Amino acid sequence: MSDLRKYVDQLFSDYKMSRQTEDLKAEILANLEAKKADLVSYGLNESEATQKAKDSMTSIDFLIDGNKRVYYNQMKMEFGQWSLIIIIAGWILTIPLLVFRIGPLANLIMFLGVVAVGIYYLVFRKRQVQDKKLIDATRFINIIQYKKRKRIVWILWFMFVVISLIATTALQFGSNLWFSREIRIDGPYALAVLLMEYFVPMLTVIIPIITSIPLRLISKYEVGESNEK
Amino acid sequence: MKNRNGIIIGLLVIGVALFIAVQFIIIPHNNSERNKYLAAQQEPATHDLNSILKYKNKYMGNASNDANLFYHLPLNNVEMNFELFSDSLELAVNYKDTVWNIGDEKVKRSLLYNSTAAFALIDNLKIIDYNFSGTSYQVKRADIESLYSNFNNILENENWSNYVQSKMNDLQYVEDTFLRVIKPK
């Protein structure tokens, strides 16, 4: 394998190979080989020409479709804040349910989520404050991957909600439906409790909402755009 | 960025305050009210008629309805099981304890009250057998009906309170009535 081919392979090592990236890889390799041939024809020796060709292409991140260069740590900091706000809001929503003995597990999970995300955010923030260089660090992230991830999470959530609606209905009314008995709800308290049983699984909506946040932040923190410092 | 930190702190304060209010004020208060209500359900004089009206049924053959009714009447803290004798329209309630352990007066009050409730709610029930460890009683619909001139309307709240519950605190009435309508087997 030629030196340039190895180099190009290395440039693409962070990316999953698709037809598009294979084409791009082949094109870059052809360009670098042409450049090397030119340089050799101008009198440079083989290794000097190879080195110069390599130096002319140190990264391919900006060529990948959907890649955006962002102030990654700033973006991550705001992502942490929004995640924390959403998960605390979710936790608060589960607290009144405890009065009706509904959703103690949901409340516990939300609380542990608040603690975990809170600690992560505080540690991350402290590191940023201690090392100012980190704040301006940039990195390429792929908006297409984020969109794909968002779509998958929303689809999974939607499926979960449909299944949980069916399961709750079966649990609450299964025997009435099976034996063709009248469905009775004894007053407003029983109705409120029933509605809360349906409400608890809906709280998982915070997962797809949190997954959607980075997409909104990418344009805000893209290098060259007006960014919040 | 600072605004969002402010929102986080504000939400945390709201969350912690709400959590403390719910866990340390509202839930203990509700539990105490619930315990009072459950204790009241053990006494015929304070039992909640509305908690058993949903078990009104034409047929004594509906076993789950019969069981649920007795699980919401006084003596429901005593372990029990049931037998149905559909031919004689007879229901046997088997309590897994002795009258001595439960208390003679409490048993008499409760059996009078429970029998009135069961005959008023289950239309075709004719006989109830109460079997305790070592002692058994039997009560017939006609005998319970004879205690009340308005048995057909006895499930109205006012009637229930005036003609059934208020008399449960009268020890002499309970003693005499028990002897008259509830027969040892």
Contacts between the chains, C-beta under 8 A, distances in Angstrom:
chain1	res1	chain2	res2	distance
A	77	B	1	7.3
A	78	B	1	7.1
A	78	B	4	7.3
A	81	B	1	7.3
A	81	B	4	4.3
A	81	B	5	7.0
A	81	B	8	6.6
A	82	B	4	7.3
A	84	B	8	5.4
A	85	B	4	6.7
A	85	B	7	5.7
A	85	B	8	5.9
A	85	B	11	6.5
A	88	B	8	6.7
A	88	B	11	4.3
A	88	B	12	6.1
A	88	B	15	5.8
A	89	B	11	6.4
A	91	B	15	5.7
A	92	B	11	6.7
A	92	B	14	6.2
A	92	B	15	4.7
A	92	B	18	6.2
A	95	B	15	6.9
A	95	B	18	4.8
A	95	B	19	5.4
A	95	B	22	5.4
A	96	B	18	7.4
A	96	B	22	6.8
A	98	B	22	5.3
A	98	B	23	7.1
A	98	B	27	6.7
A	99	B	22	5.9
A	99	B	26	5.5
A	99	B	27	6.5
A	99	B	30	6.7
A	114	B	12	7.9
A	114	B	15	7.6
A	184	B	54	7.7
A	186	B	54	7.0
A	228	B	1	6.9
